Amino acid sequence: MTRRRGYALLSAIVALVLGLSAAIYVGVAADDGSATGSGHRAAHAPAPRNAAPASTGTWVGAWSTSPAAAEPGTETQGMAGRSVRNVVHASVGGTSARITLSNLYGQSPLTVTHASIAVAAADDTAAAAVGTMRRLTFGGNTSVIVPAGGQVMSDAVGISIAHDSDVLVTTYSPTRSGPVTYHPHARQISYLADGDLTEDTTGTAYTEETPYWRYLTALDVLSNESDGTVVVLGDSLTDGITSTEGADRRWTDVLSQRLRTAIEAGRDLPRYSVVNQGISGNQVLANGLGRPADNQSGLGRFGRDVLSGTNVKVVVIDLGINDILRNPKLADPDRILDGLRTLVRQAHARGLKVVGATLMPFQGHRGWTGAREGVRQAINAAIRDGEVYDAVVDFDEALRDPYNPRALRSDYDSGDHLHPSDKGYARMAEVFDLEDLKGAAPAEL
């Protein structure tokens, strides 16, 4: 080899090394999340990482809730100038996350200029665990406009979320947006603060507690623990309205833990997360008041709240009792059953298996009558006979008083004779046959 050729080869190698070094530097610099953050973070501290690292796994729902209504008192101001810190519970863990924000009940566009996600430092706190605060983006931008009646999903962000942990999702909007889309019966305390404190990790400024979830309707994770999502569609019995606040004792929470424990013990069961789409007062057939309707019927919201979920594998339906209770006349069991069968057909069209629940007793509740009891019994008979669902969980049999099957057993009763106690919710999860989560929709019911 001549000296000139040697120098040329050496120059090429040096150029290649320099090029690779520059590429690495640019890649690192692009992921430093260097945009200005909260005034509560020291100026020299690194901003939260923004990009989701390359990872393997499956996107599943870790938590969800249904947009239920327009929040009273927010018709003009909305949450303008306030940081909304929602606290939600992750049923499964993951290495990346993304969220969905809803402006379903807004009468004007919702401008979110700043959003973040973090793991909670402990139970019942607005403080973030050290090193977990991440800024959220939407299409690469820190700001997003959610159209009236619409929803948006964030970009994925790298964050380690453990199963059974609380997650803080915070949004800030500087402008009025009209009615706030909310879920009133969260059974979980969330927080509010004045000003843009979206990335504040201390939580000290979040002095106002709230029992609502606002804007946030879903948390998805990229998970190695789960291969799909079970979506439970229901009313207050699924919403867990009488369960202990902040304790995650809805029957869906207990079911999620049962499934996980069984898999860890070696049972051959699907690795699924469980998410809750219950709305208190929900009916199969009838909407609430307003436009768009508060408490939209099961038929009306099934596509949005169930079929559009992330990687849905199985649907569980526990609806119908409010169609009996809230009908000013005597409800027609055939109409309710037809509505439930419509939901099942829609699920089957997507290849989804449907597990359905019998309707639990409610004698002693102010709305109970003998005639309404007859409607409940007729619906349950059709469900048990296999005329509605692919598989059945018999909540009625499991929670009724053996000496008076028209009423809840006393230790399963919260006291209002309609909603279960914590023990009753646990019983609902215990009688759910985990084997029913296997398989897909039959070719024909």
C-alpha positions in Angstrom: 0.0 0.0 0.0 1.4 3.5 -1.0 1.7 6.2 1.7 -0.9 8.3 -0.2 -3.4 5.5 -0.1 -2.7 4.9 3.6 -3.4 8.6 4.4 -6.6 8.4 2.4 -7.8 5.3 4.3 -6.8 6.9 7.6 -8.8 10.1 6.7 -11.8 8.1 5.8 -11.7 6.2 9.1 -11.4 9.5 11.1 -14.3 11.0 9.1 -16.4 8.0 9.9 -15.7 8.2 13.6 -16.4 11.9 13.7 -19.7 11.4 11.8 -20.8 8.7 14.2 -19.9 10.8 17.2 -21.9 13.7 15.8 -24.9 11.4 15.2 -24.7 10.1 18.8 -24.5 13.7 20.2 -27.4 14.8 18.1 -29.5 11.8 19.2 -28.8 12.5 22.9 -29.4 16.2 22.6 -32.7 15.6 20.8 -33.9 13.6 23.9 -33.0 16.0 26.6 -36.5 17.5 27.0 -34.9 21.0 27.3 -38.1 23.0 27.0 -38.8 25.3 30.0 -40.6 23.5 32.8 -42.1 24.5 36.2 -40.7 27.3 38.1 -40.5 25.0 41.1 -37.7 23.0 39.4 -34.1 24.3 39.8 -32.8 26.1 36.7 -29.8 23.7 36.4 -31.9 20.5 36.8 -32.5 18.5 33.7 -36.1 18.7 32.3 -38.1 15.5 32.3 -37.3 13.1 29.5 -39.8 13.3 26.7 -39.2 10.5 24.2 -40.2 6.9 24.7 -37.2 4.6 24.4 -37.2 1.7 21.9 -38.9 -1.1 23.8 -40.8 -4.3 23.3 -44.2 -5.2 24.7 -47.9 -4.8 24.0 -50.0 -1.6 24.3 -52.8 -2.3 26.7 -55.2 -0.3 28.8 -53.8 0.2 32.4 -56.7 2.4 33.5 -59.7 4.0 32.0 -62.9 5.8 32.9 -65.9 7.0 30.9 -66.7 10.7 30.3 -69.9 10.9 32.2 -71.2 14.4 32.1 -70.6 18.2 32.0 -69.4 19.4 35.4 -71.9 21.8 37.0 -70.5 25.3 37.7 -67.9 25.1 34.9 -70.1 26.3 32.1 -68.1 29.5 31.4 -64.7 29.3 33.2 -63.9 25.7 32.8 -60.6 25.0 34.5 -58.9 28.1 33.1 -55.7 29.0 34.9 -55.7 25.9 37.0 -53.6 22.7 37.1 -55.7 19.6 37.2 -53.7 16.6 38.8 -55.7 13.4 38.3 -54.7 10.4 40.4 -55.4 7.0 38.7 -54.5 3.4 39.5 -52.5 1.3 37.0 -53.8 -2.3 36.9 -50.6 -3.4 35.0 -47.1 -2.0 34.6 -45.2 -0.9 31.6 -42.1 0.9 30.3 -43.9 3.6 28.3 -47.3 5.4 28.6 -49.8 7.5 26.8 -53.0 9.2 27.8 -56.3 10.2 26.3 -58.0 13.5 27.0 -61.7 14.1 26.3 -63.6 17.4 25.6 -66.8 15.5 25.0 -69.0 18.0 26.9 -67.1 21.1 26.1 -68.9 23.7 24.0 -65.7 25.2 22.7 -62.1 23.9 22.0 -60.1 23.0 25.0 -56.5 24.3 24.8 -54.0 22.3 26.9 -50.6 24.1 26.9 -48.9 21.8 29.3 -49.4 18.2 30.4 -47.3 15.7 32.4 -47.3 12.2 33.8 -45.5 10.8 36.9 -45.7 8.0 39.3 -47.1 9.1 42.7 -44.6 9.2 45.6 -47.1 7.4 47.9 -50.8 6.8 48.4 -53.0 9.8 48.9 -50.5 12.4 47.7 -50.1 14.9 44.8 -46.3 14.5 45.1 -44.3 12.6 42.4 -41.8 9.9 43.0 -38.2 11.1 42.4 -37.1 10.9 38.8 -40.5 10.0 37.4 -41.9 13.3 36.1 -42.3 13.3 32.3 -43.6 16.0 30.0 -46.3 14.8 27.6 -46.5 15.8 23.9 -49.2 15.6 21.3 -47.9 15.1 17.8 -44.5 16.3 19.0 -46.0 19.5 20.5 -46.4 20.4 24.2 -49.7 22.1 23.4 -52.8 20.6 22.0 -56.3 21.7 21.1 -59.0 19.2 21.9 -62.1 20.1 19.8 -65.5 20.4 21.4 -67.0 16.9 21.5 -63.7 15.3 20.7 -60.7 13.6 22.3 -56.9 13.3 21.7 -54.3 10.8 22.5 -50.8 11.9 23.6 -47.5 10.6 22.2 -45.9 7.8 24.0 -43.4 8.7 26.7 -40.8 6.6 28.4 -41.7 6.0 32.1 -41.5 2.9 34.3 -44.9 2.3 35.8 -45.3 -0.7 38.2 -48.6 -2.6 38.4 -50.8 -1.6 41.3 -49.3 1.9 41.5 -50.9 5.3 41.4 -50.1 7.6 38.5 -50.4 11.4 38.4 -51.6 12.9 35.1 -51.7 16.7 35.1 -53.0 19.2 32.6 -53.0 23.0 32.4 -55.3 25.2 30.3 -54.9 29.0 30.3 -58.2 29.7 28.6 -61.9 29.2 29.2 -63.2 26.1 27.5 -66.8 25.8 28.6 -68.2 22.9 30.5 -65.5 20.5 31.9 -65.9 16.8 30.8 -65.7 14.8 34.1 -66.3 11.6 35.9 -68.0 12.4 39.2 -67.7 9.2 41.1 -64.0 8.5 40.9 -63.7 6.9 44.4 -60.2 8.4 44.3 -59.0 11.8 45.5 -57.3 14.0 42.9 -56.0 17.5 43.2 -56.1 21.1 41.9 -53.7 24.0 42.0 -53.7 27.6 40.8 -51.3 28.5 37.9 -49.2 26.2 35.7 -47.7 23.7 38.2 -47.9 20.9 35.7 -44.4 19.6 36.4 -44.2 20.5 40.1 -43.0 17.3 41.9 -43.5 18.4 45.5 -47.3 18.5 45.4 -47.4 21.2 48.1 -49.3 23.7 46.0 -52.0 21.2 45.3 -54.1 22.2 48.3 -57.5 21.6 46.9 -58.8 18.0 46.9 -61.5 16.8 44.5 -63.4 13.5 44.2 -63.6 13.9 40.4 -61.6 12.9 37.4 -61.5 15.7 34.8 -60.6 15.4 31.0 -58.5 12.2 31.5 -60.3 9.1 30.2 -57.5 6.6 29.5 -54.0 5.5 30.5 -52.3 3.0 28.2 -48.9 1.3 28.9 -46.5 -0.6 26.8 -46.4 -3.7 28.8 -44.5 -7.0 29.1 -47.0 -8.2 31.7 -50.2 -8.2 29.6 -51.2 -9.2 26.1 -54.6 -7.5 25.9 -57.4 -5.7 27.7 -60.6 -6.7 29.4 -63.2 -3.9 29.3 -66.0 -3.9 31.8 -69.1 -1.9 30.8 -71.5 -1.1 33.7 -73.3 1.2 36.0 -72.7 2.2 39.6 -72.2 -1.4 40.6 -69.1 -1.3 38.3 -68.3 2.3 39.1 -67.9 1.1 42.7 -69.9 4.0 44.1 -70.1 2.6 47.6 -66.6 1.1 47.8 -64.0 2.6 50.2 -62.5 5.8 48.7 -58.9 5.5 47.7 -58.7 1.8 48.4 -59.3 0.4 44.9 -61.9 -2.0 46.1 -64.3 -1.9 43.1 -65.0 -5.4 41.9 -63.0 -4.8 38.8 -59.9 -3.9 40.9 -60.3 -7.2 42.8 -60.8 -9.1 39.6 -57.6 -7.7 38.1 -55.6 -8.8 41.2 -57.2 -12.2 41.2 -56.2 -12.8 37.6 -52.6 -11.6 38.2 -52.3 -13.8 41.3 -53.7 -16.9 39.5 -51.2 -16.4 36.6 -48.3 -16.0 39.1 -49.4 -19.3 40.7 -49.0 -21.0 37.4 -52.6 -21.2 36.1 -52.9 -21.2 32.3 -54.9 -18.0 31.9 -54.8 -15.0 29.5 -52.5 -12.2 30.6 -55.0 -9.4 30.4 -55.4 -6.0 32.1 -58.8 -5.0 33.4 -60.3 -1.5 32.9 -63.5 0.0 34.2 -66.1 1.8 32.0 -68.8 2.1 34.6 -71.0 5.2 34.9 -73.3 5.5 37.9 -76.9 5.6 36.8 -76.1 4.2 33.4 -78.8 2.4 31.4 -78.7 0.1 28.4 -81.4 2.0 26.5 -81.9 5.6 27.7 -79.6 8.6 27.7 -79.6 11.3 30.4 -80.4 14.9 29.7 -78.5 17.4 27.7 -76.8 17.7 24.3 -74.5 15.8 24.2 -76.4 13.6 26.7 -75.1 13.3 30.2 -74.7 9.6 31.1 -75.1 8.3 27.6 -76.7 5.0 27.2 -74.8 1.7 26.9 -75.9 1.4 23.3 -74.8 5.0 22.6 -71.3 4.8 24.2 -70.4 1.2 23.4 -68.3 2.1 20.4 -66.4 4.8 22.1 -65.9 3.3 25.6 -65.5 -0.3 24.7 -64.8 -1.1 21.0 -62.3 1.8 20.7 -60.3 0.7 23.7 -56.6 -0.4 23.3 -56.1 -4.0 22.3 -59.5 -5.1 23.7 -59.8 -8.9 23.9 -62.9 -9.5 26.1 -65.9 -7.5 27.1 -67.8 -7.8 30.4 -71.3 -6.3 30.6 -73.2 -5.6 33.9 -76.0 -3.4 32.9 -79.8 -3.3 33.1 -80.8 -2.6 36.7 -81.2 1.2 36.0 -83.4 0.5 33.1 -85.7 -1.2 35.6 -85.3 1.4 38.4 -85.4 4.6 36.4 -88.2 3.9 34.0 -91.3 5.9 35.1 -93.4 3.0 33.8 -92.8 -0.7 34.1 -89.8 -1.6 32.0 -90.2 -4.1 29.2 -87.7 -6.9 29.8 -87.7 -7.8 26.1 -86.5 -4.3 25.1 -83.7 -4.5 27.7 -82.7 -7.9 26.5 -82.7 -6.8 22.9 -80.5 -3.9 23.8 -78.0 -6.2 25.5 -78.0 -8.5 22.5 -77.3 -5.5 20.2 -74.1 -4.9 22.3 -73.1 -8.5 22.0 -73.6 -8.5 18.3 -71.4 -5.4 18.0 -68.7 -7.0 20.1 -68.9 -10.2 18.0 -68.4 -8.2 14.8 -65.0 -7.2 16.2 -64.3 -10.8 17.2 -64.7 -10.1 20.9 -66.0 -12.5 23.5 -68.7 -11.2 25.9 -69.2 -12.3 29.5 -72.4 -11.0 31.0 -73.8 -10.6 34.5 -77.1 -11.4 36.0 -78.8 -8.5 37.7 -78.5 -8.4 41.5 -81.5 -8.1 43.9 -82.5 -4.8 45.4 -85.5 -5.4 47.7 -85.5 -2.7 50.5 -84.3 0.0 48.1 -86.8 2.8 47.7 -87.3 1.9 44.0 -88.2 -1.7 44.6 -91.7 -3.1 43.7 -92.9 -6.5 43.1 -93.5 -5.7 39.4 -90.0 -4.5 39.0 -88.7 -7.7 40.7 -90.6 -9.6 38.0 -88.8 -7.8 35.3 -85.4 -8.5 36.9 -86.3 -12.2 37.2 -87.3 -12.4 33.5 -84.1 -10.8 32.4 -82.0 -13.1 34.6 -83.8 -16.2 33.3 -82.9 -15.3 29.7 -79.3 -14.6 30.7 -78.9 -17.9 32.6 -80.5 -19.8 29.7 -77.6 -18.6 27.4 -79.9 -16.4 25.3 -77.7 -13.2 25.6 -74.0 -13.7 26.4 -71.2 -16.1 25.5 -70.6 -16.8 29.2 -72.4 -15.8 32.4 -71.2 -14.6 35.8 -74.1 -15.0 38.2 -73.8 -12.0 40.6 -77.5 -12.5 41.6 -76.9 -16.0 43.0 -73.6 -15.0 44.6 -74.8 -12.0 46.6 -78.5 -12.6 47.3 -79.8 -13.5 50.8 -80.4 -17.3 50.8 -83.4 -16.7 53.0 -84.8 -13.9 50.9 -83.5 -14.1 47.3 -85.1 -10.8 46.4 -82.6 -8.9 48.6 -78.8 -8.7 49.1 -77.2 -10.7 51.8 -76.8 -8.3 54.7 -73.0 -8.4 54.9 -72.8 -7.8 51.1 -75.1 -4.8 51.4 -73.6 -1.3 51.7 -76.8 -0.3 53.5 -78.8 1.1 50.7 -80.0 -2.4 49.6 -78.8 -1.8 46.0 -75.0 -1.3 46.1 -72.6 -3.8 47.6 -70.2 -3.3 50.5 -66.5 -3.8 50.0 -67.1 -7.4 51.0 -69.9 -7.6 48.4 -67.6 -6.2 45.6 -64.9 -8.7 46.6 -67.5 -11.5 46.3 -68.5 -10.3 42.8 -64.8 -10.7 41.7 -64.4 -14.1 43.5 -67.3 -15.7 41.6 -66.1 -14.6 38.2 -64.8 -17.7 36.4 -61.3 -16.7 35.1 -61.6 -19.5 32.6 -64.3 -17.5 30.8 -61.6 -15.0 29.7 -60.2 -17.6 27.4 -61.2 -17.9 23.8 -62.8 -15.5 21.3 -66.3 -14.8 20.1 -68.2 -17.8 18.8 -69.1 -17.8 15.1 -72.7 -17.7 16.1 -74.3 -17.2 19.5 
